[in-house]
Amino acid sequence: MAVIYTCRCCNVLIGRINDDQVTEKQLGFHWLTPDERRDIISYNDEGHASVRVVCETCQEMLEINPELSLLSDPLQ
């Protein structure tokens, strides 16, 4: 399973894990509620996971301008 992390705000690729042995527990996915899982993680037909998180740059912008978090695509 490949796990691809992208920023939910600017869509930049943050990182990728190519390891068929990595588990959801090792990635910390088990800490997410079902709603959080649906919002953050999606799977394609090949079983690869796409994880939408916030990159450091966007996080800094959201901390400076918290009102941006009210927008559906805050920094686009």
ChimeraX attribute file (.defattr): number of C-alpha atoms within 10 A of each C-alpha:
attribute: neighborCount
match mode: 1-to-1
recipient: residues
	/A:1	15
	/A:2	17
	/A:3	22
	/A:4	17
	/A:5	22
	/A:6	19
	/A:7	19
	/A:8	19
	/A:9	21
	/A:10	15
	/A:11	15
	/A:12	12
	/A:13	13
	/A:14	15
	/A:15	11
	/A:16	14
	/A:17	13
	/A:18	11
	/A:19	10
	/A:20	10
	/A:21	9
	/A:22	13
	/A:23	12
	/A:24	11
	/A:25	9
	/A:26	9
	/A:27	10
	/A:28	9
	/A:29	15
	/A:30	12
	/A:31	11
	/A:32	11
	/A:33	10
	/A:34	11
	/A:35	8
	/A:36	11
	/A:37	14
	/A:38	10
	/A:39	12
	/A:40	17
	/A:41	16
	/A:42	14
	/A:43	13
	/A:44	8
	/A:45	6
	/A:46	8
	/A:47	11
	/A:48	16
	/A:49	19
	/A:50	17
	/A:51	21
	/A:52	19
	/A:53	18
	/A:54	19
	/A:55	18
	/A:56	11
	/A:57	11
	/A:58	17
	/A:59	16
	/A:60	12
	/A:61	14
	/A:62	17
	/A:63	11
	/A:64	10
	/A:65	11
	/A:66	12
	/A:67	10
	/A:68	14
	/A:69	15
	/A:70	8
	/A:71	10
	/A:72	10
	/A:73	11
	/A:74	17
	/A:75	14
	/A:76	8
